[in-house]
């Protein structure tokens, strides 16, 4: 019997174009290889990447853990880490948050820049699409930070390796809730089938409390799980990255 393909959760941190004509530059790549049967981490890899246009990187970051020009000025260029990135991604199931619209395109661009074919997945799981369909009513705007807050997993750091590990934990929590609801649908699904409100959790004096908020529109997605990487062609807006 053929073994199941390993799943690689990956994430990119990039520059954000500030005017027309500018492009995205990859600043960091992070990935974990996960056993699909046990959901345990088998391998991890992360690296900062120096872009060809160093001036596109901000001198200071608005985020506490953000990537600055100083952080990447001595980092390897993409060509120097391309072999490792290719070996981690190629012929595995790709998983991540909003990877179909953003990260897949950036990977393809980065390999094209150095004149090499990009790695290819054997399948794809985009958690933005999966969780929008299954959890959108209760988890708000579907950003990873909002999902992590909903499940009490802490704050998103916007660093690649931390974010992919958080992504996996979010999916585990979501799957557990869906399993419980499918086990007792008449009891646990009653609230969600009859209400257009969402429930979120907040911490107060060390205790978890629940409150209801008005539902917010989730980003449209399609083909969230596919056998092949369907890269979206055309201009990618800055806002797409902010769903991560």
Buried (B, 14 or more C-beta within 10 A) or exposed (E): EEEEEBBBBBBBBBBEBEEEEEBBBBBBBBBBBBEEEEEEBEEBBBBBBBBEEEEBBBEEBEEEEBBBBEBBEEBBBBBEBBEBBBEBBBEBBBBBBBBBBBBBBBBBBBBEBEEBEBBEBBBBBBBBBBBBEBBBBBBBBBBBBBBBBBBEBEEBBBBBBBBBBBBBBBBEBBEEBEEEBEEEEEEBEEEBEEEEEBBBEEEEEEEEEEEEEEBEEBBEBEEBBBEEBEEEEEEBEEEBBEBB
